[in-house]
């Protein structure tokens, strides 16, 4: 009686896909939902969302930057309209390989890669693994540290990690549980509209996503080491909310300490999602960063 059912793929696509959505098989059996927006031939920015989010989290940046940049956002496996990985591998290594496959499919050549939270950890792993594919790296309240900095883990994650109830959670996941996690994520509460909570809750109910979420929590994501980061020469912009309660602002200092070509911007009165909580300022900082790159982020397609 308490079970919350899945929502059909057709219904979710009808509600949450857009005219720019593409569904691309980038690896055998794995079809990824992505959006490819902005002028072709412009510098390319690829965006990776955080845990339990979707490409929709980047819409404020896309709206502010797509006049000047080609922007690719994607739903990572187990998220959004992509759905679970048939191999059930949610490591940062596999995720970085998926990003590379998306870039190959779209013939992006070199690009700037940005990631928030879990997506930031994937972006860092990508920079370590594929340094010749990047013109720049943007880490937004990024995960990926060997010793995770999380302080106030959302209730939805804490419950899902309890072995006795994790399988039950996969079938229940009430809306209030999702809303609770989102409340802890942000300091600017105005971003938590009813529509935003509905989106997180409904996309979690994409067939297979809830079990895949438990798989992710069980596997962990993997981390990058100081020695690996020391070899990353890619120009890097580190953006962080000072009031992040999931990954504390001290983690920005950890990345800044180990990345040799990085600069850091800290946003006061902002939590875990600067791209949503302070979109004008954070997008302006990204625009300035991309303009500073040589050759200005512009490359020829492969």
Backbone as JSON, one array per atom type, in Angstrom:
{
  "sequence": "XXXXXXXXXXXXXXXXXXXXXXXXXXXXXXXXXXXXXXXXXXXXXXXXXXXXXXXXXXXXXXXXXXXXXXXXXXXXXXXXXXXXXXXXXXXXXXXXXXXXXXXXXXXXXXXXXXXXXXXXXXXXXXXXXXXXXXXXXXXXXXXXXXXXXXXXXXXXXXXXXXXXXXXXXXXXXXXXXXXXXXXXXXXXXXXXXXXXXXXXXXXXXXXXXXXXXXXXXXXXXXXXXXXXXXXXXXXXXXXXXXXXXXXXXXXXXXXXXXXXXXXXXXXXXXXXXXXXXXXXXXXXXXXXXXXXXXXXXXXXXX",
  "N": [[0.82, -1.2, 0.0], [2.05, 1.18, 0.6], [3.76, 1.45, -1.43], [5.34, 3.28, -4.02], [4.72, 3.7, -7.33], [6.64, 3.08, -10.38], [7.05, 5.44, -13.1], [6.02, 5.57, -16.44], [8.32, 5.34, -19.21], [7.54, 6.67, -21.53], [5.72, 8.59, -20.57], [7.36, 10.15, -18.9], [9.28, 11.09, -20.72], [7.63, 12.64, -22.33], [7.03, 14.71, -20.6], [9.5, 15.73, -19.61], [11.52, 15.75, -21.54], [12.9, 17.85, -24.14], [12.65, 20.09, -27.02], [15.29, 20.1, -27.87], [16.32, 17.73, -27.02], [18.14, 14.68, -27.28], [18.39, 11.17, -27.81], [20.77, 8.95, -27.46], [22.61, 6.12, -28.37], [25.44, 5.51, -26.88], [27.26, 3.7, -25.91], [27.38, 0.11, -26.17], [24.14, -0.97, -25.67], [23.55, 1.13, -23.96], [21.75, 3.95, -23.78], [21.83, 7.39, -23.87], [20.36, 10.32, -22.58], [20.57, 13.53, -23.84], [21.19, 17.06, -24.28], [21.95, 19.33, -26.82], [22.97, 22.39, -27.37], [23.06, 25.82, -28.54], [25.35, 27.72, -30.68], [26.84, 25.95, -33.38], [30.3, 25.35, -33.91], [31.08, 27.17, -32.05], [32.95, 27.69, -28.94], [33.0, 24.83, -26.78], [31.07, 23.66, -24.06], [30.66, 21.21, -21.7], [28.38, 19.7, -19.49], [27.97, 18.2, -16.32], [25.78, 16.76, -14.1], [24.88, 16.44, -10.55], [24.52, 13.87, -7.96], [21.46, 12.14, -8.02], [20.27, 14.17, -9.4], [19.6, 15.85, -12.53], [20.04, 16.72, -16.02], [18.57, 19.03, -16.04], [19.29, 20.67, -13.95], [21.18, 22.39, -14.89], [19.95, 24.26, -16.45], [19.7, 27.08, -15.81], [22.34, 28.05, -16.33], [22.62, 27.31, -19.02], [20.68, 28.91, -20.27], [21.85, 31.4, -19.95], [24.29, 31.27, -21.24], [24.23, 30.09, -23.75], [24.15, 31.73, -25.95], [26.7, 32.27, -26.73], [28.18, 29.96, -26.6], [28.53, 26.51, -27.46], [26.64, 24.19, -25.85], [26.57, 21.23, -24.11], [24.61, 19.14, -22.3], [23.92, 16.36, -20.17], [22.07, 13.49, -19.05], [23.34, 11.47, -16.66], [23.97, 7.9, -16.34], [21.5, 6.07, -14.47], [20.07, 8.25, -13.82], [17.69, 10.89, -14.46], [16.37, 10.94, -17.74], [17.91, 8.99, -18.83], [18.22, 6.54, -17.5], [19.02, 3.26, -16.03], [22.37, 1.84, -16.06], [23.03, -0.9, -18.08], [25.08, -2.61, -17.36], [25.41, -2.03, -14.74], [27.4, -0.45, -13.62], [28.62, 2.16, -11.94], [30.82, 3.69, -11.46], [33.29, 6.35, -11.26], [35.2, 6.03, -13.2], [33.92, 4.53, -15.24], [31.87, 6.34, -15.8], [33.32, 8.55, -16.74], [34.23, 7.43, -19.09], [31.84, 7.22, -20.47], [31.23, 9.93, -20.86], [33.32, 10.58, -22.59], [32.53, 8.99, -24.75], [30.13, 10.24, -25.48], [31.17, 12.71, -26.31], [32.67, 11.83, -28.49], [30.6, 10.89, -30.16], [29.27, 13.27, -30.76], [31.23, 14.61, -32.0], [32.97, 16.5, -30.74], [35.6, 17.29, -30.31], [38.1, 19.11, -28.55], [37.13, 20.44, -25.35], [35.5, 22.37, -22.73], [34.92, 21.13, -19.53], [32.47, 20.84, -17.1], [31.38, 20.09, -13.79], [29.1, 19.28, -11.19], [29.05, 18.41, -7.77], [28.65, 14.97, -7.5], [28.99, 14.85, -10.28], [31.13, 16.6, -10.51], [33.19, 15.1, -9.39], [33.35, 13.13, -11.35], [34.12, 14.72, -13.5], [36.65, 15.52, -12.62], [37.94, 13.02, -12.64], [37.79, 12.53, -15.39], [39.5, 14.55, -16.32], [41.92, 13.63, -15.36], [42.17, 11.23, -16.76], [41.75, 11.75, -19.49], [43.37, 14.01, -20.43], [44.16, 15.37, -22.75], [41.87, 16.01, -24.06], [40.63, 18.18, -23.07], [40.05, 21.7, -22.81], [39.54, 23.2, -20.61], [38.52, 23.03, -17.12], [35.85, 22.92, -14.87], [34.94, 22.92, -11.6], [32.3, 22.45, -9.54], [31.31, 22.73, -6.4], [32.38, 20.14, -5.94], [32.49, 16.54, -5.78], [34.62, 13.67, -5.18], [36.89, 13.66, -3.6], [39.44, 11.83, -1.8], [38.88, 11.4, 0.94], [35.75, 11.78, 1.71], [33.94, 14.85, 2.05], [31.4, 15.16, 3.11], [28.99, 16.42, 5.35], [26.3, 16.84, 6.31], [24.56, 14.56, 5.31], [21.92, 13.96, 3.04], [18.65, 12.92, 4.14], [17.39, 11.09, 2.47], [19.56, 9.76, 1.35], [20.85, 8.7, 3.61], [18.97, 6.89, 4.63], [18.77, 5.14, 2.48], [21.18, 3.86, 2.6], [21.09, 2.1, 4.68], [21.25, -1.24, 5.32], [19.03, -2.9, 6.05], [16.77, -1.58, 5.19], [17.16, -0.66, 2.62], [16.31, -1.99, 0.26], [13.58, -1.79, 0.56], [13.22, 0.95, 0.36], [13.61, 1.35, -2.33], [11.15, 0.81, -3.4], [9.39, 2.54, -2.18], [10.02, 5.45, -1.57], [8.75, 8.18, -0.88], [7.4, 11.43, -1.74], [8.03, 13.4, 0.18], [10.44, 12.57, 1.19], [12.28, 13.03, -0.83], [11.98, 15.81, -1.02], [12.98, 16.56, 1.48], [15.73, 15.96, 1.24], [16.45, 17.8, -0.75], [15.96, 20.23, 0.54], [18.08, 20.35, 2.32], [20.13, 20.78, 0.58], [20.38, 23.36, -0.44], [20.89, 26.89, 0.15], [19.55, 29.06, -0.81], [16.4, 29.11, -0.77], [14.38, 29.63, -2.55], [14.76, 28.36, -4.94], [13.67, 25.9, -4.69], [11.1, 25.06, -5.94], [7.7, 23.83, -6.24], [7.47, 22.5, -8.65], [10.14, 21.83, -9.15], [10.72, 20.0, -7.07], [8.86, 18.03, -7.74], [9.97, 17.22, -10.19], [12.49, 16.05, -9.48], [11.5, 13.94, -7.91], [9.82, 12.53, -9.65], [11.52, 11.81, -11.81], [13.25, 10.15, -10.46], [11.67, 7.97, -10.36], [11.74, 6.88, -12.84], [11.75, 3.91, -14.74], [13.73, 1.54, -13.17], [15.56, 3.37, -12.12], [15.51, 3.78, -9.33], [16.45, 1.38, -8.14], [18.92, 1.4, -9.35], [20.01, 3.64, -8.14], [20.4, 2.72, -5.53], [22.31, 0.78, -6.15], [24.4, 2.47, -6.93], [25.0, 3.79, -4.51], [25.9, 1.63, -3.04], [28.21, 0.88, -4.4], [29.94, 3.07, -4.28], [31.79, 5.9, -5.57], [34.41, 6.23, -6.32], [37.57, 7.95, -6.25], [39.81, 10.76, -6.75], [43.33, 11.08, -6.51], [45.75, 13.12, -4.7], [48.22, 12.91, -6.05], [47.43, 12.21, -8.64], [45.95, 14.49, -9.37], [47.94, 16.39, -9.35], [49.17, 16.06, -11.75], [47.47, 17.19, -13.57], [47.3, 19.58, -15.85], [45.43, 21.2, -16.94], [43.69, 24.26, -17.27], [41.78, 25.36, -14.53], [38.72, 26.12, -12.97], [37.41, 26.62, -9.85], [34.42, 26.52, -8.21], [32.39, 27.34, -5.44], [29.85, 27.02, -2.95], [29.67, 28.82, 0.0], [28.09, 27.98, 2.1], [27.64, 25.29, 1.76], [26.33, 22.31, 2.82], [26.65, 19.68, 2.27], [29.08, 19.01, 0.91], [31.69, 20.42, 2.28], [32.99, 23.81, 2.23], [35.69, 23.75, 2.68], [36.62, 21.71, 1.11], [36.93, 22.83, -1.37], [39.33, 24.12, -1.01], [40.97, 21.89, -0.8], [40.98, 20.85, -3.42], [42.07, 23.1, -4.71], [44.58, 23.14, -3.6], [45.83, 20.92, -4.71], [45.54, 20.96, -7.47], [47.44, 22.23, -10.04], [46.93, 24.43, -11.68], [44.79, 26.19, -10.99], [42.07, 28.34, -10.04], [39.98, 29.84, -7.53], [36.6, 30.53, -6.65], [34.46, 31.64, -4.18], [31.15, 31.59, -3.07], [29.2, 33.58, -1.08], [26.48, 32.92, 1.19], [25.36, 30.85, -0.25], [24.55, 27.5, -1.14], [24.85, 24.1, -2.01], [24.4, 24.16, -4.73], [25.43, 26.23, -6.75], [24.97, 26.98, -9.45], [22.25, 27.07, -9.66], [21.45, 28.56, -7.44], [22.8, 31.02, -7.49], [22.68, 32.04, -10.26], [23.2, 34.14, -12.15], [25.64, 35.35, -11.33], [27.41, 33.14, -11.11], [27.33, 32.09, -13.73], [28.37, 34.25, -15.09], [30.99, 34.18, -14.1], [31.87, 31.78, -15.21], [31.7, 32.41, -17.92], [33.68, 34.41, -18.1], [35.91, 32.87, -17.43], [36.0, 31.01, -19.56], [36.44, 32.75, -21.66], [39.01, 33.46, -21.1], [40.59, 31.37, -21.82], [43.04, 29.8, -23.88], [43.14, 28.28, -26.99], [40.82, 30.25, -26.52], [38.9, 28.36, -25.96], [37.99, 27.42, -28.37], [37.84, 24.99, -30.85], [38.6, 22.67, -33.49], [36.28, 20.35, -34.85], [36.51, 16.81, -34.43]],
  "CA": [[0.0, 0.0, 0.0], [2.94, 2.33, 0.65], [4.66, 1.45, -2.59], [5.18, 4.34, -5.02], [5.04, 3.02, -8.59], [7.4, 3.73, -11.44], [6.33, 6.19, -14.12], [6.45, 5.03, -17.72], [9.3, 6.1, -19.97], [6.83, 7.55, -22.46], [5.16, 9.72, -19.83], [8.45, 11.0, -18.44], [9.85, 11.78, -21.88], [6.68, 13.67, -22.77], [7.04, 15.82, -19.66], [10.8, 16.28, -19.25], [12.37, 15.98, -22.7], [12.71, 19.16, -24.76], [12.91, 20.02, -28.46], [16.72, 19.88, -28.13], [16.71, 16.44, -26.47], [18.53, 13.57, -28.13], [18.57, 9.9, -27.12], [21.87, 8.44, -28.27], [23.31, 4.94, -27.86], [26.86, 5.88, -26.9], [27.96, 2.44, -25.67], [26.43, -0.97, -26.44], [23.05, -1.13, -24.72], [23.38, 2.3, -23.1], [21.25, 5.13, -24.48], [21.95, 8.56, -23.0], [19.59, 11.53, -22.89], [21.41, 14.73, -23.82], [20.78, 18.25, -25.02], [23.06, 19.96, -27.54], [22.38, 23.7, -27.61], [23.99, 26.89, -28.86], [25.87, 27.72, -32.05], [27.9, 25.03, -33.79], [31.51, 26.09, -34.19], [31.45, 27.96, -30.87], [33.59, 26.9, -27.88], [32.08, 23.82, -26.25], [30.99, 23.44, -22.62], [29.91, 20.0, -21.36], [27.91, 19.85, -18.12], [27.66, 16.95, -15.63], [25.0, 17.03, -12.89], [25.21, 15.71, -9.35], [23.77, 12.67, -7.59], [20.0, 12.23, -7.96], [19.81, 15.32, -10.19], [19.46, 15.59, -13.96], [20.57, 17.83, -16.8], [17.76, 20.23, -15.81], [19.94, 21.54, -12.97], [22.04, 23.34, -15.6], [19.18, 25.16, -17.31], [20.04, 28.5, -15.62], [23.57, 28.37, -17.06], [22.38, 27.19, -20.46], [19.94, 30.09, -20.71], [22.72, 32.57, -19.9], [25.55, 31.07, -21.96], [24.1, 29.45, -25.06], [24.32, 32.69, -27.03], [28.11, 32.33, -27.11], [28.84, 28.67, -26.49], [27.81, 25.26, -27.69], [26.53, 23.6, -24.52], [26.07, 19.86, -24.09], [24.29, 18.61, -20.97], [23.46, 14.98, -20.3], [21.66, 12.71, -17.89], [24.23, 10.34, -16.42], [23.23, 6.67, -16.05], [20.75, 6.01, -13.21], [19.49, 9.57, -13.59], [16.93, 11.56, -15.5], [15.76, 10.14, -18.8], [18.85, 7.99, -19.33], [17.92, 5.24, -16.91], [20.15, 2.52, -15.47], [23.41, 1.21, -16.89], [22.77, -2.35, -18.11], [26.18, -3.3, -16.68], [25.33, -1.64, -13.32], [28.7, 0.1, -13.23], [28.43, 3.6, -11.75], [32.09, 4.26, -11.02], [33.72, 7.54, -12.0], [35.95, 5.57, -14.37], [32.93, 4.22, -16.28], [31.16, 7.57, -16.15], [34.21, 9.34, -17.59], [34.23, 6.79, -20.42], [30.58, 7.6, -21.11], [31.39, 11.31, -21.32], [34.17, 10.52, -23.78], [31.73, 8.43, -25.84], [29.23, 11.31, -25.91], [31.98, 13.66, -27.06], [32.97, 11.2, -29.78], [29.39, 10.86, -30.98], [28.95, 14.64, -31.2], [32.43, 15.15, -32.66], [33.22, 17.76, -30.04], [36.99, 17.68, -30.19], [38.43, 19.57, -27.2], [36.02, 21.19, -24.76], [35.54, 22.67, -21.3], [34.05, 20.19, -18.82], [32.04, 21.31, -15.78], [30.61, 19.11, -13.05], [28.65, 19.62, -9.85], [28.9, 17.32, -6.82], [29.09, 13.72, -8.12], [29.48, 15.19, -11.62], [32.45, 17.19, -10.37], [34.14, 14.0, -9.23], [33.51, 12.52, -12.67], [34.9, 15.66, -14.3], [38.05, 15.41, -12.18], [38.46, 11.76, -13.17], [37.97, 12.72, -16.82], [40.7, 15.37, -16.53], [43.08, 12.77, -15.11], [42.22, 10.14, -17.73], [41.73, 12.25, -20.87], [43.79, 15.42, -20.35], [44.31, 15.99, -24.07], [40.56, 16.31, -24.62], [40.05, 19.33, -22.37], [40.61, 23.04, -22.77], [39.33, 23.74, -19.28], [37.8, 22.21, -16.16], [35.11, 23.71, -13.89], [34.49, 22.06, -10.51], [31.26, 23.18, -8.81], [31.0, 21.96, -5.2], [32.65, 18.83, -6.53], [32.91, 15.37, -5.04], [35.83, 13.06, -5.72], [38.01, 13.65, -2.67], [39.65, 10.51, -1.2], [38.11, 11.38, 2.18], [34.61, 12.63, 1.4], [33.73, 15.94, 2.99], [30.0, 15.35, 3.43], [28.66, 16.59, 6.76], [24.88, 16.62, 6.53], [24.06, 13.73, 4.21], [20.47, 14.02, 2.99], [17.96, 11.79, 4.73], [17.14, 10.08, 1.44], [20.77, 8.95, 1.18], [21.13, 7.95, 4.83], [18.05, 5.75, 4.71], [19.07, 4.18, 1.42], [22.41, 3.15, 2.9], [20.85, 1.15, 5.76], [20.97, -2.5, 4.62], [17.74, -3.49, 6.36], [15.64, -0.9, 4.53], [17.51, -0.14, 1.3], [15.46, -2.56, -0.78], [12.24, -1.24, 0.74], [13.24, 2.32, -0.14], [13.5, 1.31, -3.79], [9.76, 0.74, -3.8], [8.55, 3.51, -1.49], [10.47, 6.8, -1.95], [7.7, 9.2, -0.89], [7.82, 12.75, -2.19], [8.61, 14.17, 1.26], [11.82, 12.14, 1.37], [13.03, 13.78, -1.83], [11.94, 17.22, -0.63], [13.88, 16.72, 2.62], [17.09, 16.01, 0.73], [16.66, 19.05, -1.48], [16.02, 21.32, 1.51], [19.43, 20.41, 2.86], [21.13, 21.05, -0.45], [20.49, 24.75, -0.87], [20.65, 27.99, 1.07], [18.57, 29.92, -1.47], [15.26, 28.19, -0.79], [13.45, 29.95, -3.63], [14.94, 27.45, -6.08], [12.93, 24.66, -4.43], [9.7, 25.18, -6.32], [6.96, 22.57, -6.28], [7.81, 21.83, -9.91], [11.48, 21.26, -9.03], [10.61, 18.8, -6.24], [8.19, 17.02, -8.56], [10.9, 16.71, -11.21], [13.41, 15.11, -8.83], [10.74, 12.78, -7.45], [9.3, 11.76, -10.78], [12.62, 11.21, -12.57], [13.74, 9.03, -9.66], [10.75, 6.86, -10.6], [12.0, 6.29, -14.16], [11.93, 2.47, -14.49], [15.09, 1.09, -12.89], [16.43, 4.38, -11.51], [15.62, 3.65, -7.88], [17.38, 0.29, -7.85], [20.24, 1.86, -9.78], [20.49, 4.55, -7.11], [20.94, 1.88, -4.47], [23.54, 0.21, -6.67], [25.43, 3.52, -6.87], [25.41, 4.0, -3.13], [26.64, 0.46, -2.6], [29.51, 0.81, -5.07], [30.79, 4.24, -4.14], [32.07, 6.5, -6.87], [35.83, 6.34, -6.6], [38.11, 9.28, -5.96], [41.08, 11.11, -7.38], [44.35, 11.28, -5.49], [46.58, 14.3, -4.91], [49.24, 12.66, -7.07], [46.78, 12.29, -9.95], [45.6, 15.88, -9.66], [49.17, 17.16, -9.59], [49.52, 15.94, -13.16], [46.45, 17.85, -14.4], [47.73, 20.94, -16.19], [44.28, 21.89, -17.52], [43.19, 25.41, -16.49], [40.64, 24.91, -13.73], [37.96, 27.08, -12.16], [36.73, 25.96, -8.73], [33.32, 27.33, -7.71], [31.85, 26.67, -4.25], [28.97, 27.74, -2.05], [30.25, 28.83, 1.35], [27.18, 27.32, 3.04], [27.38, 23.91, 1.34], [26.25, 21.39, 3.96], [26.94, 18.33, 1.81], [30.53, 18.95, 0.71], [32.02, 21.73, 2.86], [33.82, 24.71, 1.43], [37.1, 23.36, 2.84], [36.98, 20.82, 0.01], [37.43, 23.68, -2.44], [40.75, 24.3, -0.72], [41.68, 20.64, -1.11], [41.21, 20.84, -4.86], [42.98, 24.19, -5.07], [45.92, 22.77, -3.14], [46.42, 19.84, -5.49], [45.51, 21.25, -8.91], [48.49, 23.24, -10.21], [46.55, 25.55, -12.54], [43.4, 26.43, -10.6], [41.67, 29.48, -9.22], [38.79, 29.51, -6.76], [35.61, 31.55, -6.33], [33.54, 31.2, -3.14], [29.93, 32.39, -3.06], [28.55, 33.72, 0.22], [25.04, 32.69, 1.28], [25.02, 29.88, -1.29], [24.77, 26.13, -0.71], [25.48, 23.06, -2.82], [24.05, 24.28, -6.15], [25.62, 27.62, -7.18], [24.41, 27.25, -10.78], [20.84, 27.37, -9.48], [21.24, 29.53, -6.37], [23.31, 32.32, -7.92], [22.97, 31.76, -11.67], [23.79, 35.27, -12.87], [27.04, 35.54, -10.95], [28.22, 31.96, -11.45], [27.45, 32.02, -15.19], [29.32, 35.31, -15.48], [32.33, 33.7, -13.8], [32.2, 30.77, -16.22], [31.92, 33.11, -19.19], [35.0, 35.04, -18.03], [36.9, 31.8, -17.46], [36.1, 30.47, -20.91], [37.05, 33.77, -22.51], [40.44, 33.56, -20.79], [41.31, 30.19, -22.28], [43.69, 29.85, -25.2], [42.63, 29.33, -27.88], [39.48, 30.71, -26.18], [37.96, 27.25, -25.92], [37.51, 27.06, -29.7], [38.61, 23.9, -31.45], [38.0, 22.04, -34.65], [35.68, 19.04, -34.58], [37.33, 15.67, -34.85]],
  "C": [[0.86, 1.26, 0.0], [3.79, 2.46, -0.6], [4.3, 2.58, -3.56], [5.59, 3.75, -6.37], [5.99, 3.8, -9.47], [6.45, 4.55, -12.32], [6.86, 5.73, -15.47], [7.45, 5.95, -18.41], [8.6, 7.1, -20.89], [6.29, 8.79, -21.75], [6.25, 10.68, -19.37], [9.11, 11.75, -19.59], [8.92, 12.91, -22.34], [6.76, 14.9, -21.89], [8.39, 16.5, -19.55], [11.81, 16.35, -20.4], [12.03, 17.35, -23.29], [12.95, 19.04, -26.26], [14.38, 19.78, -28.8], [17.2, 18.53, -27.61], [17.1, 15.46, -27.57], [18.67, 12.33, -27.25], [19.54, 9.08, -27.96], [22.47, 7.2, -27.61], [24.8, 5.19, -28.0], [27.77, 4.7, -26.61], [26.94, 1.32, -25.89], [25.39, -1.12, -25.32], [22.76, 0.06, -23.85], [23.0, 3.51, -23.94], [21.19, 6.29, -23.5], [21.06, 9.68, -23.51], [20.52, 12.73, -22.78], [20.71, 15.86, -24.54], [22.04, 18.9, -25.59], [22.54, 21.31, -28.03], [23.46, 24.74, -27.89], [24.59, 26.73, -30.23], [26.95, 26.68, -32.28], [29.12, 25.87, -34.19], [31.96, 26.98, -33.05], [32.23, 27.08, -29.89], [32.56, 26.02, -27.18], [32.22, 23.71, -24.74], [30.11, 22.23, -22.38], [29.62, 20.03, -19.87], [27.47, 18.52, -17.53], [26.99, 17.27, -14.29], [25.46, 16.17, -11.72], [24.29, 14.53, -9.09], [22.29, 12.99, -7.42], [19.44, 13.45, -8.68], [19.65, 14.88, -11.64], [20.02, 16.79, -14.7], [19.79, 19.13, -16.57], [18.41, 21.18, -14.82], [20.78, 22.62, -13.63], [21.25, 24.34, -16.44], [19.46, 26.64, -17.06], [21.32, 28.91, -16.34], [23.33, 28.32, -18.56], [21.68, 28.44, -20.98], [20.84, 31.31, -20.81], [23.94, 32.46, -20.8], [25.4, 30.58, -23.39], [24.15, 30.43, -26.22], [25.74, 32.66, -27.58], [28.79, 30.98, -27.18], [27.92, 27.54, -26.93], [27.82, 24.5, -26.38], [25.87, 22.23, -24.61], [25.83, 19.47, -22.63], [23.71, 17.22, -21.15], [22.99, 14.43, -18.98], [22.6, 11.52, -17.76], [23.4, 9.09, -16.12], [22.7, 6.64, -14.61], [20.06, 7.32, -12.89], [18.63, 10.01, -14.77], [16.28, 10.59, -16.46], [16.73, 9.15, -19.44], [18.53, 6.61, -18.78], [19.17, 4.48, -16.52], [21.14, 2.03, -16.51], [23.15, -0.3, -16.91], [23.87, -3.16, -17.44], [26.25, -2.97, -15.19], [26.66, -1.15, -12.78], [28.57, 1.61, -13.16], [29.69, 4.28, -11.2], [32.41, 5.52, -11.82], [34.5, 7.15, -13.25], [34.99, 5.28, -15.52], [32.21, 5.49, -16.73], [32.02, 8.47, -17.03], [34.26, 8.75, -19.0], [32.96, 7.12, -21.18], [30.65, 9.03, -21.64], [32.25, 11.35, -22.58], [33.39, 9.99, -24.98], [30.72, 9.45, -26.37], [29.98, 12.32, -26.76], [32.35, 13.11, -28.43], [31.76, 11.24, -30.7], [29.07, 12.23, -31.56], [30.11, 15.32, -31.9], [32.83, 16.5, -32.05], [34.67, 18.2, -30.1], [37.31, 18.06, -28.75], [37.31, 20.46, -26.68], [36.34, 21.54, -23.31], [34.52, 21.77, -20.62], [33.76, 20.74, -17.43], [31.21, 20.24, -15.1], [30.29, 19.61, -11.66], [28.55, 18.35, -9.01], [29.45, 16.01, -7.4], [29.66, 13.98, -9.51], [30.83, 15.86, -11.59], [33.52, 16.14, -10.16], [34.4, 13.28, -10.54], [34.36, 13.42, -13.56], [36.38, 15.61, -13.92], [38.68, 14.12, -12.7], [38.7, 11.86, -14.67], [39.25, 13.51, -17.1], [41.97, 14.57, -16.3], [43.27, 11.76, -16.25], [42.37, 10.62, -19.16], [42.19, 13.71, -20.93], [43.87, 16.12, -21.69], [42.98, 16.35, -24.71], [39.95, 17.58, -24.04], [40.81, 20.62, -22.64], [40.5, 23.65, -21.38], [38.48, 22.82, -18.44], [37.13, 23.15, -15.16], [34.54, 22.75, -12.85], [33.55, 22.87, -9.62], [30.83, 22.35, -7.6], [31.19, 20.47, -5.48], [32.93, 17.76, -5.48], [34.24, 14.88, -5.58], [37.02, 13.06, -4.8], [38.18, 12.26, -2.06], [38.93, 10.34, 0.14], [36.93, 12.3, 1.99], [34.36, 13.66, 2.49], [32.3, 16.08, 3.46], [29.79, 15.44, 4.93], [27.21, 16.23, 7.04], [24.3, 15.85, 5.35], [22.54, 13.77, 4.2], [19.83, 12.76, 3.55], [17.71, 10.69, 3.71], [18.36, 9.19, 1.21], [21.05, 8.11, 2.42], [20.24, 6.71, 4.92], [18.43, 4.69, 3.68], [20.31, 3.36, 1.71], [22.26, 2.19, 4.08], [20.44, -0.19, 5.15], [19.57, -3.03, 4.85], [16.62, -2.87, 5.54], [15.94, -0.47, 3.1], [16.61, -0.7, 0.19], [14.02, -2.07, -0.67], [12.16, 0.16, 0.15], [13.06, 2.35, -1.65], [12.06, 1.26, -4.26], [8.89, 1.82, -3.2], [8.87, 4.94, -1.95], [9.34, 7.82, -2.02], [8.26, 10.57, -1.28], [8.5, 13.55, -1.07], [10.07, 13.8, 1.48], [12.74, 12.88, 0.39], [13.1, 15.25, -1.45], [12.89, 17.5, 0.53], [15.33, 16.83, 2.16], [17.39, 17.31, 0.02], [16.74, 20.24, -0.53], [17.41, 21.47, 2.09], [20.48, 20.83, 1.86], [21.38, 22.53, -0.68], [20.29, 25.71, 0.29], [19.61, 28.95, 0.51], [17.32, 29.07, -1.71], [14.3, 28.46, -1.94], [13.62, 29.04, -4.84], [14.14, 26.17, -5.91], [11.44, 24.87, -4.69], [9.02, 23.82, -6.26], [7.31, 21.78, -7.54], [9.18, 21.18, -9.83], [11.44, 19.98, -8.19], [9.92, 17.68, -7.03], [9.15, 16.4, -9.58], [11.87, 15.7, -10.61], [12.68, 13.82, -8.48], [10.3, 11.91, -8.62], [10.41, 11.11, -11.6], [13.29, 10.08, -11.79], [12.91, 7.78, -9.93], [10.77, 6.4, -12.06], [12.3, 4.8, -13.94], [13.41, 2.08, -14.33], [15.95, 2.1, -12.16], [16.57, 4.21, -10.01], [16.55, 2.51, -7.48], [18.79, 0.69, -8.25], [20.85, 2.83, -8.78], [21.08, 3.77, -5.94], [22.23, 1.21, -4.9], [24.68, 1.22, -6.57], [25.93, 3.7, -5.45], [26.25, 2.83, -2.62], [28.04, 0.39, -3.17], [30.46, 1.91, -4.63], [31.2, 4.73, -5.52], [33.54, 6.43, -7.27], [36.29, 7.77, -6.4], [39.35, 9.52, -6.79], [42.08, 11.43, -6.28], [45.1, 12.58, -5.73], [47.63, 14.11, -5.99], [48.64, 12.73, -8.47], [46.47, 13.73, -10.32], [46.83, 16.72, -9.96], [49.58, 17.1, -11.05], [48.53, 16.6, -14.1], [46.88, 19.29, -14.65], [46.59, 21.79, -16.75], [43.9, 23.1, -16.67], [41.87, 25.04, -15.81], [40.03, 26.07, -12.96], [37.18, 26.29, -11.11], [35.69, 26.93, -8.18], [32.68, 26.61, -6.53], [30.91, 27.6, -3.5], [29.52, 27.67, -0.63], [29.39, 28.06, 2.35], [26.82, 25.89, 2.62], [27.42, 23.0, 2.55], [26.49, 19.94, 3.56], [28.44, 18.12, 1.64], [31.07, 20.32, 1.12], [33.01, 22.51, 2.01], [35.31, 24.4, 1.6], [37.55, 22.43, 1.72], [37.41, 21.6, -1.22], [38.92, 23.92, -2.26], [41.57, 23.07, -1.02], [41.97, 20.56, -2.6], [42.21, 21.91, -5.27], [44.42, 23.87, -4.69], [46.6, 21.81, -4.1], [46.37, 20.03, -7.0], [46.45, 22.41, -9.19], [48.07, 24.48, -10.99], [45.1, 25.93, -12.28], [43.25, 27.77, -9.9], [40.29, 29.2, -8.65], [37.91, 30.73, -6.54], [34.64, 30.95, -5.31], [32.35, 32.15, -3.1], [29.31, 32.4, -1.66], [27.05, 33.46, 0.11], [24.52, 31.77, 0.18], [25.37, 28.48, -0.79], [25.43, 25.27, -1.77], [25.29, 23.25, -4.33], [24.21, 25.72, -6.64], [25.0, 27.94, -8.54], [22.92, 27.54, -10.72], [20.62, 28.5, -8.48], [21.74, 30.93, -6.71], [23.67, 32.24, -9.4], [23.62, 32.91, -12.42], [25.28, 35.39, -12.6], [27.88, 34.35, -11.36], [28.38, 31.81, -12.96], [28.4, 33.09, -15.71], [30.75, 34.86, -15.22], [32.78, 32.64, -14.81], [32.48, 31.42, -17.56], [33.31, 33.76, -19.2], [36.11, 34.0, -18.1], [37.09, 31.27, -18.87], [36.74, 31.48, -21.86], [38.55, 33.87, -22.29], [41.26, 32.42, -21.37], [41.92, 30.43, -23.65], [43.68, 28.45, -25.79], [41.16, 29.64, -27.65], [38.45, 29.59, -26.21], [37.51, 26.78, -27.28], [38.43, 26.0, -30.29], [37.9, 23.41, -32.7], [37.39, 20.7, -34.24], [36.6, 17.95, -35.09], [36.84, 15.15, -36.19]]
}
